[in-house]
């Protein structure tokens, strides 16, 4: 199993969700996060003062899928979350050793 | 892993090391070496219901597992189609609020911890959440710079 974590723009979340649902992914977890990448935040004017915005708000979504589905999920996220502007986010993939559905105690692929 | 510890003993008893006085405390050395070699760390992430957080925390503390990180998340899983009532409001097909608990444990505690969380977080209703286990390569305590098992 793989866990695909994607840091994306908030307004892209619904679009990504719909695309993943269409691709057959049945669950995801989303958190509010802040971060910066290569653009190192940006400068912003607020009431005449200049603020450097280091950490920009983004949504982090986590999806757990079987190994064979990981590629499809990554491609789907890339396709739907992209605007082409700096700040589109990143996708991380990690190996997941185990997954347990709490209600039933099922583990492995049955818990996906 | 055990073999390496044994080799370490031999090494000590032959006094090959530069600090011969360590040989007399060979046992301590070996146990340290074993901990270092044996430590495989796991990260357990559990997506659970808010009202089960305290129960899970108590249960983990009862099992001797200290420390956790908690975050607010939203998500959906198998229950996707069915609406759910949360704090009096009905949430439709969309993202439902949950808490994510992250715990770092030593490999040998991992199964027990997963069991403890599953038991404490269960209501039997759809939407109880998931537990995910992954291997952690390195843990560092920021304050001291300690790494590995001693940073857990």
Boltz contact constraints between the chains, C-beta under 6 A:
constraints:
  - contact:
      token1: [A, 27]
      token2: [B, 76]
      max_distance: 6.0
  - contact:
      token1: [A, 27]
      token2: [B, 77]
      max_distance: 6.0
  - contact:
      token1: [A, 28]
      token2: [B, 75]
      max_distance: 6.0
  - contact:
      token1: [A, 29]
      token2: [B, 47]
      max_distance: 6.0
  - contact:
      token1: [A, 29]
      token2: [B, 73]
      max_distance: 6.0
  - contact:
      token1: [A, 29]
      token2: [B, 75]
      max_distance: 6.0
  - contact:
      token1: [A, 30]
      token2: [B, 74]
      max_distance: 6.0
  - contact:
      token1: [A, 30]
      token2: [B, 95]
      max_distance: 6.0
  - contact:
      token1: [A, 31]
      token2: [B, 71]
      max_distance: 6.0
  - contact:
      token1: [A, 31]
      token2: [B, 73]
      max_distance: 6.0
  - contact:
      token1: [A, 94]
      token2: [B, 134]
      max_distance: 6.0
  - contact:
      token1: [A, 96]
      token2: [B, 132]
      max_distance: 6.0
  - contact:
      token1: [A, 96]
      token2: [B, 134]
      max_distance: 6.0
  - contact:
      token1: [A, 97]
      token2: [B, 133]
      max_distance: 6.0
  - contact:
      token1: [A, 97]
      token2: [B, 134]
      max_distance: 6.0
  - contact:
      token1: [A, 98]
      token2: [B, 133]
      max_distance: 6.0
  - contact:
      token1: [A, 99]
      token2: [B, 132]
      max_distance: 6.0
  - contact:
      token1: [A, 100]
      token2: [B, 118]
      max_distance: 6.0
  - contact:
      token1: [A, 100]
      token2: [B, 131]
      max_distance: 6.0
  - contact:
      token1: [A, 102]
      token2: [B, 118]
      max_distance: 6.0
  - contact:
      token1: [A, 102]
      token2: [B, 121]
      max_distance: 6.0
  - contact:
      token1: [A, 102]
      token2: [B, 122]
      max_distance: 6.0
  - contact:
      token1: [A, 102]
      token2: [B, 128]
      max_distance: 6.0
  - contact:
      token1: [A, 102]
      token2: [B, 129]
      max_distance: 6.0
  - contact:
      token1: [A, 103]
      token2: [B, 128]
      max_distance: 6.0
  - contact:
      token1: [A, 105]
      token2: [B, 118]
      max_distance: 6.0
